[in-house]
Amino acid sequence: MIILDASPLIHLTKIGKLEYIIDLFDFIIISNAVYKEVIEKGIKAGYSDATLILNYLKNNKIKEIKIKNPDPFLKEYLHPGESESIQLANHLKCILIIDEKKGRLIAEQNGIEFLTTSDLLLLLLREGLINFDFFKKNLGKYSEDGWLGAPIYQKYLEKGKKYE
């Protein structure tokens, strides 16, 4: 079981690999704030990936959990999706998938195990679910979109070459 923040959920859906992550971890948990941000707003905006994610939710491959008592500090410092995702990961003691730097820092400070979308792509490569070209292409796109700086991109590329 893992918890996905909005950015990893969107990216993995766009590249068609969310199903692989579900297969590896049995199911995915999202917070209510991520549900609102990705599914509700996405459907209103006409994004087909939002409808796909909603179908996973209806088929119990994705489970939405509401936070009863949101942490005021996290709410003040982070976006709602990140804040609730961190709270869920802390409460449920499971791996958090988060890309935003502030969110990763807070997760680390709270002893929460976390991975990034790039880590998941590396995992898919290691498990033989994607090939190196697909890994490199999507890692490059993630870098172009500003999620990875050049040194981090190179680090992941070197790790990925081990599974080429």
Beta strands, then each sheet from edge to edge (+ up, - down):
strand 1: 2-4
strand 2: 28-31
strand 3: 62-65
strand 4: 95-97
strand 5: 114-115
sheet 1: 3+ 2+ 1+ 4+ 5+
end
